[in-house]
Each structure stands twice: as structure tokens, then as C-alpha cells.
């Protein structure tokens, strides 16, 4: 039976109770539980990173659909909240390192979980690379920007050096242990909230140059075609932002009372992250002095100009420092999430070189997995240096792959519900569980269809127009062929497909 203790404000599962829950799921404790609810939420928040999302996608969204593009933050935020609620029920029963992989394995089987994890690892590996690369222009603007030219684009060599430096710094911090990760996550969260909320409010209240009615003005976006196509084209404003909350579950074995804390952290990540993104996006729209130029595509990087005009040189530099902090914390969060998944994969003897990647260090972190997952980002960064045009093709499938991995878990949960599974963790949706699960699956399918659509620029070659779907298909087929031919995990004895049995045991243990 899981033991509890009275903390004065609430009753929690005691640390050794957490370990008993872990042993009941078939694993021995290997990590230190140094990441409390606040730090766990911070990890998900900086991974989702509304600041990085807004500054990276603002110009594209406005030039595609005009100011109404902001409404995608509401639409996608609601859909991803449904997904987070489904994940919350699953992680409450299975608070295991490696989150998505473990959930898919226990809800379906090892082969299903392997394919899902392959797609997810590829997506987040690309995410580590692109997030580090996006930081290069901010660092260049911080170092070399002036009052007359606040926005500076990094040269190819500068981008290479900065990106490799960001990857290295984040890796070194991650190697120091969970406590450092928790502290930096909280610092990153604080920086994001200051940068997004404080600056967003300042722009809205003191620097507003556009009326609120502008959010209902397309300003000619769409190029004369039906506006609905332009609006759907701007869906990346939301779809690009709202993933990362799953990282809360990847560190379940490093979090006290994970069965209750992590579902709350994931929901908070979506709600607070979405609110912050909405505030920042709206602030930039209303403070933009020449919004028509952004809609027309004449100003492809308007945020430095907006900040310079609103905050001055010192204020703009301060914002860039905050943005850099967010980028660093975001890369750390991605490295953490995928390294825990690889470790969990290897622990079940499902990953090439399992014995190597399943080791933990004296500081209770999977050092080999952390080192291994950074090899591909380094190689990709060097490749993009020599072939700059390849970045678009490499990164295009990233978001659809992440959504596909999410929906594999959502589908597995719904399938298990129809077989009689009633989530056995202490955090559940009760009678609403089935309805929320179905709604989350419908939302996810629609999102993937939108993400798979070809580019609206018909002047592009066929491959470039369909590059997201092509890249996703190549990765998925390659993973499936490896699964069929190499049969990874054929000798694995780790439990799988036991969600109903475990739920019954957990309920009996609390009785």
C-alpha cells in the first residue's frame, strides 16, 4: 500500500511511497526526486516557451493571415489542453521516466511504443537543433545591434559557432544533475514571465499604436483568395507553440508525488503558457507602428523594431537577455525530455546499445543518454552550415511528428478504455474521461491534417510544397522497417499492455 504523510496543507504520497509505486510498476528507483511541482511546471513551461514561440512565428502568422491569426492561440490551446488532460490520467497511473514511451507501452505494447518513440525522438532532436539555431539571431542582435539597426542576422559562421555553443552550455548544465535542472527551469520560467507578461502588459497599456478592432481586420491578407485558406495557413501560430507540456512527465521519477503533481503541472503549462503567449502576441500586434508592412511581408523581423521603438536600446537589450535565457532553458528542457525517454527505452532493452544508454551516473542522471542525444543536433548544425537551404527541409516535419506521437498515446488510451480500463491513479477525470479522450483524438487528427497540407506558395517545387508530409513519411517508414526487420526489444521482458491490471492493483492498494 502506498504510504501518505500529512504536510499540514495537504496529504502527499511520501517519498518511499513514490518508490513503492515505482516498484509496483516493475522498476527500481535510480533517480533523486529533486524536482518539486513548481520546478516540474517550470520545465514544461520553458519547453513550451511562449516567448520563443511568439518571437519565432509572429511575422509568419501576421503576414499569412493578418492580426486575426492570434485566435489560433485560443483554438490550439483548448485542443492541447484536452490532450494534456488525457496524459494526466495516464501519468497519474504510470509516473515513469520516459513518459510517452512508457505510456504507449503500458496502454498497447512494446512495438507500438517503439514506433511512437522513434518518431518523437526524431522530432525533438530536430527541435533541439532548431531552438538552438533560432537563438543565434537574438544573440547576434544582443552583441552587435545598435539603436539605428537593432535587428542583426547572424552570418553563417556566427550561426554555427553560436548554435554549437548553446548546445554545449545546455549540455554541461544538464550534466550537473536534476537539482541544477530544477533551478534553471525556475529561472527560465521567471525570465519568461517577466519577458512575456510584463513587457506584454507594458506594450498593451503604454505603447498601443493600433486599435483593438485590428484583431478583426485581415488587412488584405490572403492575396485575394478565400480568407479561410489564409487563416488555416496561419495555424502554426498555435500549433508550433503548444507542445512541451509532455516534458513534465518525462522526469516523473525525479519528482515527488508525481501521480498528483505532474497532471497539475501539464495542465498549468498549457493554461499559463497559452495565456502568456496570447498576451505577448497581442502586445506586439497593438504596439507595431507599421502593421501593414508586416502583413505585406515587407518587414520579416518586426519584433526588434517594435521593442526598439517602445523600450529603447537599453530596454531592447534587456528583452534580448530574457529571450536568450528562455532559449537556453528551452534547449535544456528538450535535452532532458529526450534523454529520459532514451534512458527509459534502453532500460527496457528496446534501444540499440541499451546497456550503455541505461546507465546512470553518481549524480543520478543518465549521462550516456544525454551525451548520445546531442550527437545528431551537432551533426545537423554542421550540415546546415554547409547547406543553409536544408534547414527548412529538415525542420518541416518536426511539429507534425510531435503531434503524431501525442495522438498515438491518445489513441492507445481510448482503445484501452474501450477494453475496460478505468485509470487507477489518484488523478482522474472520472465520467468525463471518455468524452475528453475522444475530443482530444478528433482534435489531434484535424491538427495533423492541417500540418500535412502543402505550402500555399504554388511557385515552390513539389517536394518543397509537401516537405512536411514527405519528411514525416520518410522517418515513419524508416522506423517501421527497422521495427519489422531488426525486431528491437524482441528479448525485452519489461511489462506491456497491463493498464487494466495495474489500475486494479493500485485501487486495491488504496482501499
C-alpha positions as CSV (number, residue, x, y, z in Angstrom):
1,X,0.0,0.0,0.0
2,X,1.2,3.5,-0.8
3,X,2.0,5.4,2.3
4,X,0.9,9.0,2.9
5,X,2.0,11.8,5.2
6,X,0.3,15.0,6.4
7,X,2.3,18.0,5.3
8,X,0.0,20.5,7.1
9,X,-1.7,21.8,3.9
10,X,-2.3,18.5,2.1
11,X,-1.7,14.8,2.2
12,X,1.0,13.6,-0.1
13,X,2.5,10.3,-1.1
14,X,5.7,10.0,0.9
15,X,9.0,9.7,-0.9
16,X,9.3,6.0,-0.1
17,X,5.6,5.7,-1.2
18,X,6.6,7.0,-4.6
19,X,9.3,4.4,-4.7
20,X,6.8,1.7,-3.8
21,X,4.6,2.9,-6.6
22,X,7.6,2.7,-8.9
23,X,8.4,-0.9,-7.8
24,X,4.8,-1.9,-8.3
25,X,5.3,-0.9,-11.9
26,X,8.3,-3.1,-12.3
27,X,11.3,-0.7,-11.8
28,X,13.8,0.2,-9.1
29,X,14.5,3.8,-8.2
30,X,17.6,5.2,-9.9
31,X,16.9,9.0,-9.7
32,X,16.8,11.6,-6.9
33,X,13.4,13.3,-6.5
34,X,14.7,16.9,-6.6
35,X,12.1,18.4,-8.9
36,X,9.0,19.7,-7.0
37,X,5.7,20.8,-8.5
38,X,6.9,24.3,-9.2
39,X,10.1,23.1,-10.9
40,X,8.2,20.4,-12.9
41,X,5.7,23.1,-14.1
42,X,8.7,25.3,-15.0
43,X,10.3,22.6,-17.0
44,X,7.2,22.1,-19.1
45,X,6.7,25.9,-19.4
46,X,10.2,26.7,-20.7
47,X,10.0,23.7,-23.1
48,X,6.7,25.1,-24.4
49,X,8.3,28.6,-24.2
50,X,5.6,31.1,-25.3
51,X,8.3,33.7,-25.7
52,X,10.3,31.6,-28.1
53,X,7.1,30.6,-29.9
54,X,5.8,34.1,-30.3
55,X,9.1,35.7,-31.4
56,X,9.8,32.9,-33.9
57,X,6.3,32.7,-35.5
58,X,4.9,36.3,-35.1
59,X,5.9,37.6,-38.5
60,X,4.9,34.5,-40.4
61,X,1.5,34.4,-38.7
62,X,0.7,38.1,-39.3
63,X,1.9,38.0,-43.0
64,X,-0.2,34.9,-43.6
65,X,-3.5,35.8,-42.0
66,X,-3.1,39.3,-40.5
67,X,-4.0,40.1,-36.9
68,X,-6.8,37.5,-36.7
69,X,-4.0,34.9,-36.6
70,X,-4.0,35.5,-32.8
71,X,-7.2,33.4,-32.5
72,X,-5.2,30.2,-33.2
73,X,-3.7,30.5,-29.7
74,X,-7.2,30.0,-28.3
75,X,-8.1,27.2,-30.7
76,X,-4.9,25.1,-30.3
77,X,-4.6,25.9,-26.6
78,X,-8.0,24.3,-26.0
79,X,-7.2,21.3,-28.1
80,X,-3.9,20.7,-26.4
81,X,-5.5,21.1,-23.0
82,X,-7.7,18.1,-23.9
83,X,-4.5,16.2,-24.8
84,X,-2.8,17.2,-21.5
85,X,-5.8,16.0,-19.5
86,X,-5.6,12.6,-21.2
87,X,-1.9,12.5,-20.5
88,X,-2.7,13.5,-16.9
89,X,-4.8,10.4,-16.3
90,X,-2.1,8.2,-17.8
91,X,0.9,9.6,-16.0
92,X,-1.0,9.5,-12.7
93,X,-1.2,5.7,-13.1
94,X,2.3,5.4,-14.7
95,X,4.6,8.1,-13.3
96,X,7.7,6.7,-15.1
97,X,10.8,8.2,-16.7
98,X,10.4,8.3,-20.4
99,X,6.8,9.4,-20.3
100,X,5.3,9.0,-23.8
101,X,7.2,5.7,-24.4
102,X,6.1,4.2,-21.1
103,X,2.5,5.3,-21.5
104,X,2.2,3.8,-25.1
105,X,3.9,0.6,-23.9
106,X,1.6,0.1,-20.9
107,X,-1.5,1.1,-22.9
108,X,-0.7,-1.0,-26.0
109,X,2.6,-2.9,-26.4
110,X,6.3,-2.6,-26.9
111,X,6.3,-2.5,-30.7
112,X,3.7,0.2,-30.8
113,X,5.7,2.2,-28.2
114,X,8.9,1.7,-30.2
115,X,7.5,3.3,-33.4
116,X,5.9,6.2,-31.4
117,X,9.2,6.8,-29.6
118,X,11.2,6.7,-32.8
119,X,9.1,9.4,-34.4
120,X,9.1,11.5,-31.2
121,X,12.9,11.2,-30.7
122,X,13.5,12.3,-34.3
123,X,11.1,15.3,-33.8
124,X,12.6,16.5,-30.6
125,X,16.2,16.0,-31.9
126,X,15.3,18.4,-34.7
127,X,13.6,20.7,-32.0
128,X,16.8,20.9,-30.0
129,X,18.7,21.9,-33.2
130,X,16.2,24.5,-34.4
131,X,15.7,26.1,-31.0
132,X,19.4,26.5,-30.6
133,X,19.7,27.9,-34.1
134,X,16.9,30.4,-33.6
135,X,18.8,31.8,-30.7
136,X,21.7,32.9,-32.9
137,X,19.9,36.0,-34.3
138,X,19.0,37.1,-30.8
139,X,22.5,36.7,-29.6
140,X,23.8,38.5,-32.6
141,X,21.3,41.3,-32.0
142,X,22.3,41.4,-28.4
143,X,26.0,41.7,-29.2
144,X,26.0,43.7,-32.4
145,X,22.7,45.5,-32.6
146,X,22.6,49.3,-32.4
147,X,19.9,51.9,-31.9
148,X,19.9,52.5,-35.7
149,X,19.9,48.8,-36.5
150,X,18.5,46.8,-33.6
151,X,17.9,43.6,-35.5
152,X,21.1,41.8,-36.7
153,X,21.1,38.5,-38.5
154,X,23.9,36.1,-37.7
155,X,26.2,35.2,-40.5
156,X,26.6,31.5,-41.4
157,X,29.8,31.1,-39.4
158,X,28.3,33.1,-36.4
159,X,25.2,30.9,-36.5
160,X,27.4,27.7,-36.5
161,X,29.5,29.0,-33.5
162,X,26.5,30.3,-31.5
163,X,24.4,27.2,-32.0
164,X,27.2,24.8,-31.0
165,X,28.0,27.0,-28.0
166,X,24.3,26.9,-26.9
167,X,24.2,23.1,-27.3
168,X,27.4,22.7,-25.2
169,X,26.4,25.1,-22.4
170,X,23.0,23.5,-22.0
171,X,24.5,20.0,-22.0
172,X,27.1,21.0,-19.4
173,X,24.3,22.4,-17.1
174,X,22.2,19.2,-17.6
175,X,25.2,17.0,-16.7
176,X,25.4,18.6,-13.2
177,X,22.2,16.9,-12.1
178,X,18.4,17.3,-11.5
179,X,18.8,20.0,-8.9
180,X,20.5,22.3,-11.4
181,X,17.9,21.5,-14.0
182,X,15.2,22.4,-11.5
183,X,16.8,25.7,-10.5
184,X,17.5,26.7,-14.1
185,X,13.9,25.7,-15.1
186,X,12.6,28.1,-12.4
187,X,15.0,30.9,-13.6
188,X,13.8,30.3,-17.1
189,X,10.2,30.4,-16.0
190,X,10.8,33.7,-14.1
191,X,12.5,35.2,-17.1
192,X,9.7,34.1,-19.5
193,X,7.0,35.5,-17.2
194,X,8.9,38.8,-16.9
195,X,9.5,39.0,-20.6
196,X,6.1,37.9,-21.8
197,X,3.7,39.2,-19.1
198,X,5.5,42.4,-18.0
199,X,6.5,43.5,-21.5
200,X,3.2,42.4,-23.0
201,X,1.3,44.4,-20.5
202,X,3.6,47.4,-20.9
203,X,3.0,47.3,-24.7
204,X,-0.7,46.9,-24.3
205,X,-1.1,49.8,-21.8
206,X,1.6,52.3,-22.7
207,X,2.7,51.7,-26.3
208,X,-0.5,50.8,-28.1
209,X,-0.5,52.2,-31.6
210,X,-3.3,50.0,-33.1
211,X,-7.0,49.8,-32.0
212,X,-8.3,46.6,-30.5
213,X,-10.6,46.2,-33.5
214,X,-7.5,45.4,-35.6
215,X,-7.8,41.7,-34.4
216,X,-10.9,41.5,-36.6
217,X,-9.2,43.2,-39.6
218,X,-7.5,40.9,-42.1
219,X,-5.7,43.9,-43.7
220,X,-5.7,42.3,-47.1
221,X,-4.1,39.0,-46.0
222,X,-4.8,36.1,-48.2
223,X,-3.8,37.6,-51.6
224,X,-7.3,37.8,-53.0
225,X,-8.2,34.1,-52.3
226,X,-10.8,33.0,-49.8
227,X,-9.6,34.1,-46.3
228,X,-10.3,30.8,-44.8
229,X,-7.2,29.4,-46.6
230,X,-5.1,32.2,-45.2
231,X,-6.4,31.6,-41.7
232,X,-5.7,27.9,-41.9
233,X,-2.3,28.7,-43.2
234,X,-1.6,30.7,-40.0
235,X,-2.4,27.7,-37.8
236,X,1.3,27.4,-37.0
237,X,0.8,30.4,-34.7
238,X,-0.8,28.0,-32.3
239,X,0.4,24.5,-33.5
240,X,4.0,25.5,-33.2
241,X,3.7,26.7,-29.6
242,X,1.6,24.1,-27.8
243,X,3.8,21.1,-27.2
244,X,6.4,20.7,-24.5
245,X,3.9,20.0,-21.6
246,X,4.7,16.3,-22.0
247,X,8.2,17.0,-20.7
248,X,6.7,17.2,-17.2
249,X,6.0,13.5,-17.4
250,X,9.5,12.6,-18.8
251,X,11.0,13.4,-15.4
252,X,8.3,11.6,-13.3
253,X,10.9,9.5,-11.4
254,X,12.7,12.8,-10.4
255,X,9.5,14.4,-9.0
256,X,8.0,13.8,-5.5
257,X,4.3,12.8,-5.5
258,X,4.3,12.6,-9.4
259,X,0.9,10.9,-9.6
260,X,-0.7,14.1,-8.4
261,X,1.9,16.8,-9.2
262,X,2.5,16.0,-12.9
263,X,-1.1,16.1,-14.1
264,X,-1.4,19.6,-12.5
265,X,1.9,20.7,-14.0
266,X,0.9,19.7,-17.5
267,X,-2.4,21.5,-17.3
268,X,-0.8,24.6,-15.8
269,X,1.8,24.5,-18.6
270,X,-0.9,24.7,-21.3
271,X,-3.1,27.3,-19.5
272,X,-0.3,29.6,-18.2
273,X,1.8,29.2,-21.4
274,X,-1.2,29.9,-23.6
275,X,-2.2,33.0,-21.6
276,X,1.3,34.3,-21.7
277,X,1.6,33.7,-25.5
278,X,-1.8,35.4,-26.1
279,X,-0.6,38.5,-24.0
280,X,2.7,38.7,-25.8
281,X,1.3,38.2,-29.3
282,X,-1.5,40.8,-28.7
283,X,1.0,43.3,-27.3
284,X,3.3,43.1,-30.3
285,X,0.3,43.5,-32.7
286,X,-1.0,46.5,-30.9
287,X,2.4,48.1,-30.5
288,X,3.5,47.6,-34.1
289,X,3.9,51.1,-35.7
290,X,3.6,49.7,-39.3
291,X,1.4,46.7,-39.2
292,X,0.6,46.9,-42.9
293,X,4.3,46.4,-43.7
294,X,4.3,43.2,-41.6
295,X,1.1,41.9,-43.2
296,X,2.6,42.6,-46.7
297,X,5.8,40.7,-45.8
298,X,7.9,43.8,-46.2
299,X,9.1,43.6,-42.6
300,X,10.1,40.0,-42.0
301,X,11.5,40.6,-38.5
302,X,9.4,43.3,-36.8
303,X,9.9,42.4,-33.1
304,X,13.3,44.1,-32.6
305,X,11.9,47.2,-34.3
306,X,8.8,47.2,-32.1
307,X,11.0,46.8,-29.0
308,X,13.4,49.5,-30.0
309,X,10.6,51.9,-30.6
310,X,8.8,51.0,-27.4
311,X,11.6,50.2,-24.9
312,X,14.6,52.0,-26.3
313,X,18.1,50.5,-26.7
314,X,18.5,49.5,-23.0
315,X,15.1,48.0,-22.8
316,X,15.5,46.1,-26.0
317,X,18.8,44.7,-24.8
318,X,17.2,43.6,-21.6
319,X,14.5,41.8,-23.5
320,X,17.1,40.0,-25.6
321,X,18.8,38.8,-22.4
322,X,15.5,37.5,-21.2
323,X,14.9,35.9,-24.6
324,X,18.3,34.3,-24.5
325,X,17.6,32.9,-21.1
326,X,14.4,31.4,-22.4
327,X,16.2,29.8,-25.4
328,X,18.9,28.2,-23.1
329,X,16.3,26.9,-20.7
330,X,14.2,25.6,-23.6
331,X,17.1,23.7,-25.1
332,X,17.9,22.2,-21.7
333,X,14.3,21.1,-21.3
334,X,14.3,19.4,-24.7
335,X,17.6,17.7,-24.0
336,X,16.2,16.5,-20.6
337,X,13.0,15.1,-22.1
338,X,14.5,13.1,-24.9
339,X,17.4,11.8,-22.8
340,X,14.9,10.4,-20.2
341,X,13.0,8.8,-23.0
342,X,16.1,7.2,-24.4
343,X,17.1,6.0,-20.9
344,X,13.7,4.5,-20.4
345,X,13.9,2.9,-23.8
346,X,17.3,1.4,-23.0
347,X,16.2,0.3,-19.5
348,X,13.7,-2.0,-21.2
349,X,16.3,-3.3,-23.6
350,X,14.5,-1.6,-26.6
351,X,17.2,0.7,-27.8
352,X,20.5,0.0,-29.7
353,X,23.3,-0.1,-27.2
354,X,20.8,-0.5,-24.3
355,X,23.3,-1.4,-21.7
356,X,25.3,1.8,-22.5
357,X,22.4,4.2,-22.5
358,X,20.6,2.7,-19.5
359,X,23.4,3.7,-17.1
360,X,23.1,6.5,-14.6
361,X,25.9,8.4,-13.0
362,X,26.8,9.1,-9.4
363,X,24.7,12.2,-9.7
364,X,21.7,10.1,-10.6
365,X,21.3,11.3,-14.2
366,X,21.5,9.3,-17.5
367,X,24.8,10.8,-18.6
368,X,25.3,8.5,-21.6
369,X,21.8,9.2,-22.9
370,X,22.4,12.9,-22.5
371,X,25.6,12.7,-24.4
372,X,24.1,10.5,-27.1
373,X,21.1,12.6,-27.9
374,X,23.3,15.6,-28.6
375,X,25.3,14.0,-31.4
376,X,22.6,14.4,-34.0
377,X,22.0,18.1,-33.3
378,X,25.7,18.8,-33.6
379,X,25.9,17.0,-36.9
380,X,22.8,18.7,-38.2
381,X,24.1,22.1,-37.2
382,X,27.3,21.5,-39.2
383,X,25.3,20.1,-42.1
384,X,23.1,23.2,-42.2
385,X,26.3,25.4,-42.2
386,X,27.4,23.9,-45.4
387,X,23.9,23.6,-46.9
388,X,21.9,26.5,-45.4
389,X,18.8,25.9,-47.6
390,X,18.4,22.4,-46.0
391,X,17.2,23.8,-42.6
392,X,13.7,24.3,-43.9
393,X,13.5,20.8,-45.3
394,X,15.0,19.2,-42.1
395,X,12.7,21.1,-39.7
396,X,9.5,20.9,-41.7
397,X,8.3,17.6,-40.3
398,X,9.1,18.4,-36.7
399,X,5.7,19.6,-35.5
400,X,3.6,17.0,-37.3
401,X,5.8,14.3,-35.9
402,X,5.4,15.5,-32.4
403,X,1.6,15.7,-32.8
404,X,1.6,12.1,-34.3
405,X,3.4,10.8,-31.2
406,X,0.9,12.6,-28.9
407,X,-2.0,11.1,-30.8
408,X,-0.6,7.6,-30.7
409,X,-0.8,7.8,-26.9
410,X,-4.3,9.4,-27.0
411,X,-5.4,6.6,-29.4
412,X,-3.9,3.9,-27.1
413,X,-5.7,5.3,-24.1
414,X,-9.0,5.4,-25.9
415,X,-8.5,1.8,-27.1
416,X,-7.7,0.6,-23.6
417,X,-10.8,2.5,-22.2
418,X,-13.0,0.5,-24.7
419,X,-11.4,-2.6,-23.3
420,X,-12.5,-1.7,-19.8
421,X,-9.6,0.4,-18.5
422,X,-10.6,2.9,-15.7
423,X,-7.5,5.0,-14.8
424,X,-6.2,3.8,-11.4
425,X,-4.1,6.8,-10.5
426,X,-5.1,9.3,-7.8
427,X,-5.8,12.0,-10.5
428,X,-8.6,11.2,-12.9
429,X,-11.3,12.9,-15.0
430,X,-14.0,10.5,-13.8
431,X,-17.0,10.2,-16.0
432,X,-15.7,12.9,-18.3
433,X,-12.6,10.7,-19.2
434,X,-14.0,9.0,-22.3
435,X,-15.5,12.2,-23.8
436,X,-12.3,14.2,-23.2
437,X,-10.3,11.3,-24.8
438,X,-12.5,11.2,-27.9
439,X,-12.4,15.0,-28.3
440,X,-8.6,15.0,-27.9
441,X,-8.2,12.4,-30.6
442,X,-10.5,14.3,-33.0
443,X,-8.6,17.5,-32.4
444,X,-5.3,15.8,-33.0
445,X,-6.3,14.2,-36.3
446,X,-7.6,17.6,-37.5
447,X,-4.3,19.3,-36.4
448,X,-2.2,16.7,-38.3
449,X,-4.3,17.1,-41.4
450,X,-3.7,20.9,-41.3
451,X,0.0,20.4,-40.6
452,X,0.3,17.9,-43.6
453,X,-1.2,20.4,-46.0
454,X,1.1,21.6,-48.8
455,X,2.5,25.1,-48.7
456,X,0.2,27.7,-50.2
457,X,3.1,29.0,-52.4
458,X,2.4,27.2,-55.7
459,X,5.6,28.6,-57.2
460,X,7.6,26.2,-55.0
461,X,8.8,22.8,-56.3
462,X,6.5,19.8,-55.5
463,X,8.9,18.5,-52.9
464,X,9.1,21.8,-51.0
465,X,5.3,22.3,-51.0
466,X,4.8,18.8,-49.5
467,X,8.0,18.7,-47.5
468,X,6.4,18.3,-44.0
469,X,4.4,15.2,-45.1
470,X,7.3,13.8,-47.1
471,X,9.8,14.2,-44.2
472,X,7.3,12.7,-41.8
473,X,6.6,9.8,-44.1
474,X,10.3,9.0,-44.6
475,X,11.0,9.0,-40.9
476,X,8.0,6.9,-40.1
477,X,8.5,4.3,-42.8
478,X,12.2,4.0,-41.9
479,X,11.3,3.4,-38.3
480,X,8.6,0.8,-39.2
481,X,11.1,-1.1,-41.5
482,X,13.7,-1.2,-38.7
483,X,11.0,-2.4,-36.3
484,X,10.0,-5.2,-38.7
485,X,13.5,-6.2,-39.8
486,X,15.6,-5.7,-36.6
487,X,12.9,-6.5,-34.1
488,X,14.2,-4.2,-31.4
489,X,13.1,-5.4,-27.9
490,X,12.5,-9.0,-29.0
491,X,14.2,-10.1,-25.8
492,X,12.7,-7.4,-23.6
493,X,10.8,-8.7,-20.6
494,X,9.5,-5.3,-19.5
495,X,5.7,-5.2,-18.8
496,X,3.4,-4.0,-21.5
497,X,-0.3,-3.7,-22.2
498,X,-1.1,-4.1,-18.5
499,X,-3.0,-0.9,-17.8
500,X,-6.2,-2.6,-16.6
501,X,-4.3,-5.0,-14.3
502,X,-2.2,-2.2,-12.8
503,X,-5.2,0.1,-12.3
504,X,-7.0,-2.7,-10.3
505,X,-3.9,-3.3,-8.2
506,X,-3.5,0.4,-7.4
507,X,-7.1,0.8,-6.4
508,X,-6.9,-2.3,-4.2
509,X,-3.8,-0.9,-2.6
510,X,-5.6,2.4,-1.7
511,X,-8.6,0.5,-0.4
